[in-house]
Amino acid sequence: MAIICVDAGTTVIKAVRYDSSGAEAAVARRETAVSRPAPGHAEQDMTAVWDAVAATVREVAGRLGGDVEFVAVTAQGDGCWLVDGNGEPTGPAILWNDARAAATVDAWNRSGLAAAAFRRNGSSAASGLPHAILTWLRAHDPARLDRSHANLTCGGWIFSRLTGELVAEESDASAPFMDLRARAYSPELLAMFGLEWAERLLPPARSCPVAELTAGAAATLGLPAGTPVVMAPYDIAATALGAGAVRAGQACGILGTTLCTEVLVDSPGLDGEPTGVTIALPGGYLRAFPTFAGTEVVQWTCRLLGLRNPAELGELALLSTPGAGGLTFLPYLSPAGERAPFSDPLARGAMLGMSFEHSREDVARAALEGLTMVIRDCLAATGASPTELRVCGGGSASSAWLGLIADVTGLPVRRSADAEVGARGAYLVGLAATGAAPSIAEAAAGHVCLRDAVEPDPGRQAFYDKLFEDFLALRGAGAGSWPLLAEMRDRT
């Protein structure tokens, strides 16, 4: 028997086939394009995403013989993936990092509406969340809303293609309309944002739903009709589970398109600082701080410095000294601003303290240090005191960056032995959802393996404690210029 798990990221779709022992037996990947048809817009062709999923599943299904026990799916979260009554797209998907509704979110933040909603929902407002996008669509494209029947997420879209069912996994449904204590959509939250009309678009929310593969999807994938299909929590939650963070207090950091620092908790903590997102999981919650800018900052810095790849950036950074010669980088480069651990659609990046004395090595180190300060900032915002940080994502391949993360956070940093940690999380959820394992935690105990830890250097840790305070002070000072910079952009 074998198991196939899909992890549909923003730019890469992965399918992993696991053998009967739970080992990764085959991996297939397909890149997907993000379209930016207007400033601040981030969209994807929904059919192209499904085609990429189908191609990867066909590839891993065809490599090895034998029956498939089940298919499990995790995918990018948030955004709006609107479909009509027949389950067909009514336009391109609008993604989690879309910024077209930034002005709306800014108004919600300034009026206190976003903070009030957090007390029910546990998630701060962001331009890529459904309430913001739906508000924008009603003002600018009401015809699309009229022809839409359901608002899905990427995972919901793929699940609908596989099973014909229009549902939302509880993690996807958590933000922004769920009352987390009741684990149900809140009419009060819809009313707070003037979105009572959108209630008809919300699909039923279920925890880790299981359905059968339709005959049509089976023919496309080369699998038997009736094969169980499991919708796992969306990617940042599935990745935490796949890294083995399955009990309260355990922490995970995703070094990917988003830097997402997250910790498992027993209760949603709605009375704390209104920042980050809170995600409903089986038996608990995930407090997560997914930034708008992650490894894209690394890639941008590589282009800026004429480097071929992130490995070269890490090597160059190590030629500079801790603190990068007094150079500080605020890595808020997304056109959508920032959403974690603070929410401000006007946030912008900066390289501070630069002079003729600085070198390419200093710029490289400042970029990695700036990103790492964000990780520490998000970790502090969780309010937890983990004993280690489990990391994954493309950035975890950089030994230089992992050493820096250990020094800045003061925690041992451990990588998963899996190539695809999000798919591993879907695998664990699938085992529990189909009854093949008693629980996700017990499935993790048998199937999650970690590499040796990267330990913090005590001498550098004290230095970075002070540098972190300086980073926060400089960001606070720079934030005063963000509204003016927004006005300047509007004039260009």
Secondary structure as GFF3:
##gff-version 3
##sequence-region A 1 492
A	DSSP	beta_strand	2	8	.	.	.	ID=ss1
A	DSSP	beta_strand	12	18	.	.	.	ID=ss2
A	DSSP	beta_strand	24	31	.	.	.	ID=ss3
A	DSSP	beta_strand	43	44	.	.	.	ID=ss4
A	DSSP	alpha_helix	46	63	.	.	.	ID=ss5
A	DSSP	beta_strand	68	75	.	.	.	ID=ss6
A	DSSP	beta_strand	81	83	.	.	.	ID=ss7
A	DSSP	beta_strand	93	94	.	.	.	ID=ss8
A	DSSP	alpha_helix	102	111	.	.	.	ID=ss9
A	DSSP	alpha_helix	113	121	.	.	.	ID=ss10
A	DSSP	alpha_helix	130	140	.	.	.	ID=ss11
A	DSSP	alpha_helix	142	146	.	.	.	ID=ss12
A	DSSP	beta_strand	150	152	.	.	.	ID=ss13
A	DSSP	alpha_helix	154	163	.	.	.	ID=ss14
A	DSSP	beta_strand	168	169	.	.	.	ID=ss15
A	DSSP	alpha_helix	170	173	.	.	.	ID=ss16
A	DSSP	beta_strand	178	179	.	.	.	ID=ss17
A	DSSP	beta_strand	184	185	.	.	.	ID=ss18
A	DSSP	alpha_helix	187	192	.	.	.	ID=ss19
A	DSSP	three_ten_helix	196	201	.	.	.	ID=ss20
A	DSSP	beta_strand	205	206	.	.	.	ID=ss21
A	DSSP	beta_strand	210	212	.	.	.	ID=ss22
A	DSSP	alpha_helix	215	221	.	.	.	ID=ss23
A	DSSP	beta_strand	228	231	.	.	.	ID=ss24
A	DSSP	alpha_helix	235	242	.	.	.	ID=ss25
A	DSSP	beta_strand	251	255	.	.	.	ID=ss26
A	DSSP	beta_strand	259	265	.	.	.	ID=ss27
A	DSSP	beta_strand	277	281	.	.	.	ID=ss28
A	DSSP	beta_strand	284	290	.	.	.	ID=ss29
A	DSSP	alpha_helix	295	305	.	.	.	ID=ss30
A	DSSP	alpha_helix	310	317	.	.	.	ID=ss31
A	DSSP	three_ten_helix	324	326	.	.	.	ID=ss32
A	DSSP	beta_strand	328	330	.	.	.	ID=ss33
A	DSSP	beta_strand	350	352	.	.	.	ID=ss34
A	DSSP	alpha_helix	360	382	.	.	.	ID=ss35
A	DSSP	beta_strand	389	392	.	.	.	ID=ss36
A	DSSP	three_ten_helix	394	397	.	.	.	ID=ss37
A	DSSP	alpha_helix	399	409	.	.	.	ID=ss38
A	DSSP	beta_strand	413	415	.	.	.	ID=ss39
A	DSSP	alpha_helix	421	433	.	.	.	ID=ss40
A	DSSP	alpha_helix	440	447	.	.	.	ID=ss41
A	DSSP	alpha_helix	458	479	.	.	.	ID=ss42
A	DSSP	alpha_helix	482	490	.	.	.	ID=ss43
###
